[in-house]
Amino acid sequence: MIRLQRGPAHGRLNMHSAAWTARWRAIHGGTQNGDWATPTAKELLSTELRRLSRGKCAYCEGLLGVTSYLEIEHYIAKTVKPDLAFDWNNLLPVCRLCNGKKSNIDHKGLLLKPDRDDPESVLWLNPDSGELETRVGVAPALRRRVERTIELCDLQRGLLCTKRIEVMNKTIRWLERVSALGGGPLDRKLRDEWAELSNPHSEYKFVIRHVLEIKGEPRLASYDRVQFEFFTG
């Protein structure tokens, strides 16, 4: 999980959100039948949310459409606060696995919000298990939110941990081969591998940046953050 840089809402969302919200309130209140959003609304929201996260789940960072289909997550559940069902700042792109366990639970603000919180500042990667842990020194209240997020989104599931270890080892191997050059120029293969690691669409950015930081390459980690933030493709 990494920080997402949320831009302004799409013009069409601003134009239609009031009508879409009124429709959902009627459905939620039992005076109208239907899904919470029309196919048109879902298509617009999915497109914009996929762009927000560079095509990955906002919580587990798995590729949407590959690891799992994109689902529109309401940070505050649409059944808890129907008026926020189409509020751009309340929406996140997630995979079915992360969204399934949370469902419509009222977490009362305990869930980390990747466009507001900085997950990298509070999470640590266990190199042996691939599990996420809370960093040492995190305040108790924030620690509780980290632990609740890991629980609600089931972020310790086996496949996720395996993939984190794979990406960790891949990044370490790249760094070791670069170090062996002693400051010499990178060959084509190493350049291509770095292009893949630093691609904003690559999975598990948290793992890649975490390894770069602890292996003494914070500049590369910072470069990756800038690439992600300003990517427009």
Short mmCIF file of the C-alpha atoms (twelve columns), coordinates in Angstrom:
data_MODEL
# 
_entry.id   MODEL 
# 
loop_
_atom_site.group_PDB 
_atom_site.id 
_atom_site.type_symbol 
_atom_site.label_atom_id 
_atom_site.label_alt_id 
_atom_site.label_comp_id 
_atom_site.label_asym_id 
_atom_site.label_seq_id 
_atom_site.Cartn_x 
_atom_site.Cartn_y 
_atom_site.Cartn_z 
_atom_site.pdbx_PDB_model_num 
ATOM 1   C CA . MET A 1   0.000   0.000   0.000   1 
ATOM 2   C CA . ILE A 2   1.343   3.415   -0.980  1 
ATOM 3   C CA . ARG A 3   0.186   7.027   -0.968  1 
ATOM 4   C CA . LEU A 4   -2.178  7.957   -3.801  1 
ATOM 5   C CA . GLN A 5   -2.277  11.491  -5.170  1 
ATOM 6   C CA . ARG A 6   -5.937  12.314  -5.747  1 
ATOM 7   C CA . GLY A 7   -6.750  15.003  -8.294  1 
ATOM 8   C CA . PRO A 8   -10.052 16.834  -8.744  1 
ATOM 9   C CA . ALA A 9   -13.217 14.961  -9.640  1 
ATOM 10  C CA . HIS A 10  -14.033 14.385  -13.298 1 
ATOM 11  C CA . GLY A 11  -16.393 17.013  -14.709 1 
ATOM 12  C CA . ARG A 12  -19.089 14.449  -15.490 1 
ATOM 13  C CA . LEU A 13  -19.007 13.207  -11.920 1 
ATOM 14  C CA . ASN A 14  -19.579 16.734  -10.647 1 
ATOM 15  C CA . MET A 15  -22.380 17.144  -13.162 1 
ATOM 16  C CA . HIS A 16  -24.275 13.963  -12.319 1 
ATOM 17  C CA . SER A 17  -23.358 13.151  -8.709  1 
ATOM 18  C CA . ALA A 18  -26.399 14.874  -7.197  1 
ATOM 19  C CA . ALA A 19  -28.834 12.943  -9.388  1 
ATOM 20  C CA . TRP A 20  -26.974 9.670   -8.891  1 
ATOM 21  C CA . THR A 21  -26.930 10.226  -5.127  1 
ATOM 22  C CA . ALA A 22  -30.666 10.954  -5.040  1 
ATOM 23  C CA . ARG A 23  -31.298 7.737   -6.983  1 
ATOM 24  C CA . TRP A 24  -29.193 5.730   -4.524  1 
ATOM 25  C CA . ARG A 25  -30.947 7.289   -1.517  1 
ATOM 26  C CA . ALA A 26  -34.266 6.160   -2.960  1 
ATOM 27  C CA . ILE A 27  -32.947 2.623   -3.527  1 
ATOM 28  C CA . HIS A 28  -31.363 2.498   -0.079  1 
ATOM 29  C CA . GLY A 29  -34.591 3.768   1.464   1 
ATOM 30  C CA . GLY A 30  -36.644 1.098   -0.264  1 
ATOM 31  C CA . THR A 31  -38.732 3.373   -2.476  1 
ATOM 32  C CA . GLN A 32  -36.949 2.364   -5.695  1 
ATOM 33  C CA . ASN A 33  -35.379 -0.818  -7.027  1 
ATOM 34  C CA . GLY A 34  -32.001 -1.174  -8.699  1 
ATOM 35  C CA . ASP A 35  -28.263 -1.386  -8.240  1 
ATOM 36  C CA . TRP A 36  -26.541 1.359   -6.279  1 
ATOM 37  C CA . ALA A 37  -25.128 2.866   -9.499  1 
ATOM 38  C CA . THR A 38  -26.032 2.737   -13.170 1 
ATOM 39  C CA . PRO A 39  -23.652 1.080   -15.682 1 
ATOM 40  C CA . THR A 40  -22.752 4.548   -16.988 1 
ATOM 41  C CA . ALA A 41  -21.848 5.797   -13.531 1 
ATOM 42  C CA . LYS A 42  -19.808 2.684   -12.756 1 
ATOM 43  C CA . GLU A 43  -17.894 2.955   -16.024 1 
ATOM 44  C CA . LEU A 44  -16.941 6.576   -15.364 1 
ATOM 45  C CA . LEU A 45  -15.946 5.933   -11.768 1 
ATOM 46  C CA . SER A 46  -13.951 2.806   -12.640 1 
ATOM 47  C CA . THR A 47  -11.996 4.646   -15.342 1 
ATOM 48  C CA . GLU A 48  -11.097 7.523   -13.045 1 
ATOM 49  C CA . LEU A 49  -10.257 5.305   -10.077 1 
ATOM 50  C CA . ARG A 50  -8.055  3.048   -12.192 1 
ATOM 51  C CA . ARG A 51  -6.121  6.160   -13.229 1 
ATOM 52  C CA . LEU A 52  -5.803  7.237   -9.584  1 
ATOM 53  C CA . SER A 53  -4.039  4.023   -8.571  1 
ATOM 54  C CA . ARG A 54  -2.222  3.345   -11.878 1 
ATOM 55  C CA . GLY A 55  -4.325  0.239   -12.386 1 
ATOM 56  C CA . LYS A 56  -3.739  -1.399  -8.997  1 
ATOM 57  C CA . CYS A 57  -5.762  -2.150  -5.890  1 
ATOM 58  C CA . ALA A 58  -5.422  0.751   -3.465  1 
ATOM 59  C CA . TYR A 59  -4.780  -1.667  -0.594  1 
ATOM 60  C CA . CYS A 60  -2.956  -4.798  -1.756  1 
ATOM 61  C CA . GLU A 61  -1.431  -3.262  -4.952  1 
ATOM 62  C CA . GLY A 62  -2.396  -6.250  -7.082  1 
ATOM 63  C CA . LEU A 63  -3.046  -5.490  -10.753 1 
ATOM 64  C CA . LEU A 64  -6.734  -4.866  -11.356 1 
ATOM 65  C CA . GLY A 65  -8.065  -6.947  -14.208 1 
ATOM 66  C CA . VAL A 66  -5.272  -9.484  -13.670 1 
ATOM 67  C CA . THR A 67  -5.198  -10.379 -9.976  1 
ATOM 68  C CA . SER A 68  -8.874  -9.450  -9.575  1 
ATOM 69  C CA . TYR A 69  -11.504 -7.203  -11.117 1 
ATOM 70  C CA . LEU A 70  -11.787 -3.574  -10.047 1 
ATOM 71  C CA . GLU A 71  -14.467 -2.852  -7.495  1 
ATOM 72  C CA . ILE A 72  -15.523 0.633   -6.424  1 
ATOM 73  C CA . GLU A 73  -14.768 0.905   -2.729  1 
ATOM 74  C CA . HIS A 74  -16.533 3.415   -0.503  1 
ATOM 75  C CA . TYR A 75  -14.170 4.395   2.304   1 
ATOM 76  C CA . ILE A 76  -17.257 5.187   4.358   1 
ATOM 77  C CA . ALA A 77  -19.760 2.525   3.294   1 
ATOM 78  C CA . LYS A 78  -22.590 3.740   1.087   1 
ATOM 79  C CA . THR A 79  -25.037 2.083   3.486   1 
ATOM 80  C CA . VAL A 80  -23.551 4.001   6.423   1 
ATOM 81  C CA . LYS A 81  -23.613 7.406   4.707   1 
ATOM 82  C CA . PRO A 82  -25.672 7.247   1.503   1 
ATOM 83  C CA . ASP A 83  -24.913 10.888  0.704   1 
ATOM 84  C CA . LEU A 84  -21.239 9.985   0.180   1 
ATOM 85  C CA . ALA A 85  -21.928 7.239   -2.381  1 
ATOM 86  C CA . PHE A 86  -20.692 9.431   -5.249  1 
ATOM 87  C CA . ASP A 87  -18.369 11.734  -3.330  1 
ATOM 88  C CA . TRP A 88  -15.070 11.526  -5.250  1 
ATOM 89  C CA . ASN A 89  -13.013 11.769  -2.061  1 
ATOM 90  C CA . ASN A 90  -14.841 8.770   -0.580  1 
ATOM 91  C CA . LEU A 91  -14.058 6.398   -3.467  1 
ATOM 92  C CA . LEU A 92  -11.116 4.061   -3.965  1 
ATOM 93  C CA . PRO A 93  -10.252 1.336   -6.514  1 
ATOM 94  C CA . VAL A 94  -9.879  -2.065  -4.890  1 
ATOM 95  C CA . CYS A 95  -9.824  -5.713  -5.834  1 
ATOM 96  C CA . ARG A 96  -12.618 -8.098  -4.913  1 
ATOM 97  C CA . LEU A 97  -10.519 -9.845  -2.287  1 
ATOM 98  C CA . CYS A 98  -9.695  -6.652  -0.371  1 
ATOM 99  C CA . ASN A 99  -13.258 -5.381  -0.697  1 
ATOM 100 C CA . GLY A 100 -14.997 -8.624  0.179   1 
ATOM 101 C CA . LYS A 101 -14.084 -8.867  3.831   1 
ATOM 102 C CA . LYS A 102 -14.602 -5.158  4.586   1 
ATOM 103 C CA . SER A 103 -17.983 -5.131  2.830   1 
ATOM 104 C CA . ASN A 104 -20.273 -2.550  4.464   1 
ATOM 105 C CA . ILE A 105 -18.594 -2.560  7.872   1 
ATOM 106 C CA . ASP A 106 -18.619 0.769   9.679   1 
ATOM 107 C CA . HIS A 107 -14.934 0.930   10.608  1 
ATOM 108 C CA . LYS A 108 -15.401 4.378   12.205  1 
ATOM 109 C CA . GLY A 109 -12.321 5.831   10.519  1 
ATOM 110 C CA . LEU A 110 -9.942  3.062   11.586  1 
ATOM 111 C CA . LEU A 111 -9.185  2.031   8.004   1 
ATOM 112 C CA . LEU A 112 -6.139  3.744   6.522   1 
ATOM 113 C CA . LYS A 113 -7.037  6.025   3.602   1 
ATOM 114 C CA . PRO A 114 -4.231  5.876   1.006   1 
ATOM 115 C CA . ASP A 115 -4.946  9.297   -0.498  1 
ATOM 116 C CA . ARG A 116 -4.806  10.928  2.943   1 
ATOM 117 C CA . ASP A 117 -2.504  8.745   5.024   1 
ATOM 118 C CA . ASP A 118 1.057   7.805   4.068   1 
ATOM 119 C CA . PRO A 119 1.172   4.002   4.373   1 
ATOM 120 C CA . GLU A 120 4.935   3.893   3.798   1 
ATOM 121 C CA . SER A 121 5.530   5.854   6.991   1 
ATOM 122 C CA . VAL A 122 3.745   3.306   9.184   1 
ATOM 123 C CA . LEU A 123 4.265   -0.059  7.463   1 
ATOM 124 C CA . TRP A 124 7.236   -2.418  7.556   1 
ATOM 125 C CA . LEU A 125 7.861   -5.537  5.484   1 
ATOM 126 C CA . ASN A 126 8.877   -8.746  7.239   1 
ATOM 127 C CA . PRO A 127 11.562  -10.117 4.867   1 
ATOM 128 C CA . ASP A 128 11.065  -13.705 5.977   1 
ATOM 129 C CA . SER A 129 7.283   -14.005 5.804   1 
ATOM 130 C CA . GLY A 130 6.333   -11.219 3.403   1 
ATOM 131 C CA . GLU A 131 3.812   -9.987  5.949   1 
ATOM 132 C CA . LEU A 132 3.161   -6.325  6.663   1 
ATOM 133 C CA . GLU A 133 3.948   -5.049  10.140  1 
ATOM 134 C CA . THR A 134 3.595   -1.744  11.941  1 
ATOM 135 C CA . ARG A 135 6.826   0.254   12.097  1 
ATOM 136 C CA . VAL A 136 8.508   0.579   15.461  1 
ATOM 137 C CA . GLY A 137 7.625   3.819   17.233  1 
ATOM 138 C CA . VAL A 138 4.208   4.345   15.648  1 
ATOM 139 C CA . ALA A 139 1.789   5.915   18.129  1 
ATOM 140 C CA . PRO A 140 -0.752  3.493   19.666  1 
ATOM 141 C CA . ALA A 141 -3.791  5.078   18.001  1 
ATOM 142 C CA . LEU A 142 -2.178  4.919   14.573  1 
ATOM 143 C CA . ARG A 143 -0.910  1.399   15.260  1 
ATOM 144 C CA . ARG A 144 -4.502  0.344   15.872  1 
ATOM 145 C CA . ARG A 145 -5.521  1.757   12.480  1 
ATOM 146 C CA . VAL A 146 -2.677  -0.089  10.729  1 
ATOM 147 C CA . GLU A 147 -3.621  -3.374  12.374  1 
ATOM 148 C CA . ARG A 148 -7.310  -2.873  11.606  1 
ATOM 149 C CA . THR A 149 -6.532  -2.150  7.949   1 
ATOM 150 C CA . ILE A 150 -4.424  -5.298  7.627   1 
ATOM 151 C CA . GLU A 151 -7.264  -7.276  9.208   1 
ATOM 152 C CA . LEU A 152 -10.151 -5.721  7.259   1 
ATOM 153 C CA . CYS A 153 -8.462  -6.103  3.862   1 
ATOM 154 C CA . ASP A 154 -6.883  -9.467  4.693   1 
ATOM 155 C CA . LEU A 155 -3.460  -8.161  3.663   1 
ATOM 156 C CA . GLN A 156 -1.597  -11.157 5.093   1 
ATOM 157 C CA . ARG A 157 -3.198  -13.660 2.730   1 
ATOM 158 C CA . GLY A 158 -0.740  -16.237 1.466   1 
ATOM 159 C CA . LEU A 159 -0.511  -15.280 -2.200  1 
ATOM 160 C CA . LEU A 160 0.124   -11.636 -1.323  1 
ATOM 161 C CA . CYS A 161 2.970   -12.538 1.012   1 
ATOM 162 C CA . THR A 162 4.503   -14.807 -1.630  1 
ATOM 163 C CA . LYS A 163 4.359   -12.073 -4.250  1 
ATOM 164 C CA . ARG A 164 5.878   -9.509  -1.903  1 
ATOM 165 C CA . ILE A 165 8.843   -11.820 -1.275  1 
ATOM 166 C CA . GLU A 166 9.262   -12.369 -5.037  1 
ATOM 167 C CA . VAL A 167 9.342   -8.630  -5.705  1 
ATOM 168 C CA . MET A 168 11.652  -8.044  -2.739  1 
ATOM 169 C CA . ASN A 169 14.140  -10.632 -4.037  1 
ATOM 170 C CA . LYS A 170 13.923  -9.278  -7.569  1 
ATOM 171 C CA . THR A 171 14.736  -5.757  -6.354  1 
ATOM 172 C CA . ILE A 172 17.607  -7.007  -4.177  1 
ATOM 173 C CA . ARG A 173 19.123  -8.949  -7.076  1 
ATOM 174 C CA . TRP A 174 18.950  -5.867  -9.271  1 
ATOM 175 C CA . LEU A 175 20.699  -3.754  -6.639  1 
ATOM 176 C CA . GLU A 176 23.420  -6.369  -6.149  1 
ATOM 177 C CA . ARG A 177 24.178  -6.498  -9.871  1 
ATOM 178 C CA . VAL A 178 24.278  -2.707  -10.068 1 
ATOM 179 C CA . SER A 179 26.612  -2.589  -7.055  1 
ATOM 180 C CA . ALA A 180 28.944  -5.116  -8.695  1 
ATOM 181 C CA . LEU A 181 29.543  -2.622  -11.510 1 
ATOM 182 C CA . GLY A 182 31.290  -0.310  -9.039  1 
ATOM 183 C CA . GLY A 183 29.694  2.827   -10.410 1 
ATOM 184 C CA . GLY A 184 30.078  1.843   -14.049 1 
ATOM 185 C CA . PRO A 185 27.319  2.334   -16.630 1 
ATOM 186 C CA . LEU A 186 24.324  0.019   -16.597 1 
ATOM 187 C CA . ASP A 187 23.959  -2.435  -19.439 1 
ATOM 188 C CA . ARG A 188 20.771  -2.713  -21.467 1 
ATOM 189 C CA . LYS A 189 19.322  -5.500  -19.335 1 
ATOM 190 C CA . LEU A 190 19.813  -3.598  -16.079 1 
ATOM 191 C CA . ARG A 191 18.281  -0.465  -17.610 1 
ATOM 192 C CA . ASP A 192 15.285  -2.459  -18.807 1 
ATOM 193 C CA . GLU A 193 14.853  -4.031  -15.379 1 
ATOM 194 C CA . TRP A 194 14.945  -0.614  -13.707 1 
ATOM 195 C CA . ALA A 195 12.379  0.669   -16.200 1 
ATOM 196 C CA . GLU A 196 10.126  -2.187  -15.144 1 
ATOM 197 C CA . LEU A 197 10.681  -1.647  -11.415 1 
ATOM 198 C CA . SER A 198 10.058  2.100   -11.671 1 
ATOM 199 C CA . ASN A 199 7.063   1.786   -14.002 1 
ATOM 200 C CA . PRO A 200 4.082   3.402   -12.213 1 
ATOM 201 C CA . HIS A 201 1.937   0.438   -13.254 1 
ATOM 202 C CA . SER A 202 4.206   -2.132  -11.590 1 
ATOM 203 C CA . GLU A 203 2.758   -4.056  -8.666  1 
ATOM 204 C CA . TYR A 204 3.892   -3.791  -5.051  1 
ATOM 205 C CA . LYS A 205 5.529   -0.380  -5.136  1 
ATOM 206 C CA . PHE A 206 5.653   -0.451  -1.357  1 
ATOM 207 C CA . VAL A 207 7.978   -3.455  -1.497  1 
ATOM 208 C CA . ILE A 208 10.221  -1.957  -4.184  1 
ATOM 209 C CA . ARG A 209 10.603  1.353   -2.343  1 
ATOM 210 C CA . HIS A 210 11.031  -0.384  1.009   1 
ATOM 211 C CA . VAL A 211 13.951  -2.427  -0.344  1 
ATOM 212 C CA . LEU A 212 15.546  0.626   -1.976  1 
ATOM 213 C CA . GLU A 213 15.326  2.535   1.304   1 
ATOM 214 C CA . ILE A 214 16.759  -0.153  3.572   1 
ATOM 215 C CA . LYS A 215 19.492  -1.024  1.050   1 
ATOM 216 C CA . GLY A 216 20.800  2.535   1.005   1 
ATOM 217 C CA . GLU A 217 19.189  3.872   -2.180  1 
ATOM 218 C CA . PRO A 218 16.669  6.458   -0.926  1 
ATOM 219 C CA . ARG A 219 17.208  8.600   -4.033  1 
ATOM 220 C CA . LEU A 220 15.891  5.809   -6.225  1 
ATOM 221 C CA . ALA A 221 12.910  5.372   -3.914  1 
ATOM 222 C CA . SER A 222 12.205  9.109   -4.157  1 
ATOM 223 C CA . TYR A 223 12.548  8.963   -7.933  1 
ATOM 224 C CA . ASP A 224 9.960   6.180   -8.020  1 
ATOM 225 C CA . ARG A 225 7.525   8.255   -5.949  1 
ATOM 226 C CA . VAL A 226 7.888   11.197  -8.333  1 
ATOM 227 C CA . GLN A 227 7.392   8.917   -11.333 1 
ATOM 228 C CA . PHE A 228 4.190   7.578   -9.800  1 
ATOM 229 C CA . GLU A 229 2.823   10.964  -8.804  1 
ATOM 230 C CA . PHE A 230 3.354   12.726  -12.122 1 
ATOM 231 C CA . PHE A 231 2.726   9.830   -14.506 1 
ATOM 232 C CA . THR A 232 0.085   10.763  -17.087 1 
ATOM 233 C CA . GLY A 233 -0.009  7.680   -19.341 1 
# 
